């Protein structure tokens, strides 16, 4: 089954990317995989405090991903798979793509302005090395009004 991988957070561009992925998945009878990233904490003075902060960030990312999944199910009828990972976004996404042959496309949302975001900047610069196509969706892209025949 063709799977569309979407990296998500609380941004408008992530929501636009998810809507785009859902429409593509519906069109090809595919699936959506939501990857929520949690930034690893850079300090380790108090291991217990660090672990608590990381767990709280993970819990927040899981709540966000499940909320997004519920919206996706309501809008498109697709129940996505969810993964929450802690660490460097670029490394996590790269490793995920290498170990998941079912991913048909990586779909990222681009932020408004001159800086599209760290993942968009990194993966667009390395698009020729990816095992799948890369879609970059503008934050203001409205899939409903820009229907191009899916």
N, C-alpha and C positions, 0 to 999 in steps of 0.2 A: 504494500500500500504506500502510495506517495505521501510523504509527511512534510509539512511546512513548519520549519523551526522559527519561532518568534522569541526574541529576547525582550522581556518586558520589565517595566518599572511603572512609576506613577505618572509618567509624562504623556502629553497629548500625542507625541509622535509614536510612542509605543502602542497606544490605542489605535491609531491609524494603521500601523503595521499589522496589528492583530485582525482588524476588520478586513484588510486586504488578504491576509492569509486565509481567513475563514471563507471568503468568496472563492478563492482559488481551490480550496479543499472541497467545497461543495460542488464546484464545476467538474472536478475529476474524481469524485467519490474518494477523496483522500482524507488525511488526518492533520491535526494541528498539534504541535508540541510546544508548550510554553516553558521557557527557561527563565527562571527568576534568579538574578544574581545578587549575592550578598558580598559586599566589600569586606575583605579580611582586615581585622584591626591591626594597626601597625605597632602597638605597644604590648609589652608583656611583663611589665613590672609586677602586676598582681594578676596571676593566672586565673584565679577565680572570677575576678572582675571582668577580665577579657572574655572568658567563656560565657559569662552572663550577658555581656553586651552583644556578642556574636549570636547567642541563642535568641535574644530579643529581636535582633535584625533578621534572623532566619524566620522567626515566627511572623514578623511583619510581612516579609516577602511571601511566605506561604499564604497568609490571609489575602494579600493583594492578588496573588496568582489564582486562588480559589474564587475570589470575587470576579476577576476577569473571566475565568472559566465559566462561571454561572451566566455572565452576560453573553458570552459567546454561544453557549448552549441555547439561551433564550432567542438570540438573534438568528442563528444559523442552523440549529439542531445538531451541532457538532459538539461532543464532549471531548475537550482536549486532554492530552497527557500533560502532567505538570512535573517539572524537576526544579528543585531549589539547590543551588550550589554556592559554596563559599570560596572566594578567592578572586584572582585576576580575571576579569571578564574576557579578555582576549584569549587567555590560555584555556579557560573553561570552554568557551565556544569552539575553539580549534580542536580540543580533545574530544568534545562531544561529536563534532562532525566526523572525525577520524574513526570513532567507534560506533557510529550509527549510519550504516549504509542506506537505510530507508529514507533519509532526509533528502527530499527532492529540491529544496531551496532554503536558503537562509534569508529571512526577511527582517530587515532592520528599519526603524523609523529614524528619520533625520530631523534634528532640531532646527528651528528657525534661526536665521542669522548666518554669520560667516563660519561658525564652528558647528558642524553637523552632529558632533558627539564623538567620543573616543572609539567606540566600536565601529561606527560608520567610517571614520577616518582610517582606522587600521585595516578593516576588511576590504574597503574599496581600493586601498593601495596594494592589497595582496589578492585581489579577486582572481587573478590568473592561476593562483595556487590552490584555490578552494576545490573541494570535490563535488560541488554543486553550484548552481547559479546563485547570485546574490541580487536580491531586490532591495532597493533603498526607497522608502516611501516618505514623501514630505509630510510634515506634521499636520498641514492643513488639507491633505488629500481626503476628499469625500468620495468614498467608493460608490455611494448611491447616485450622486449627481454626475460622476465621471464614468459611468458604465460604458465600457468600450467593447461590449460583447463578450466579456469575461473570456 
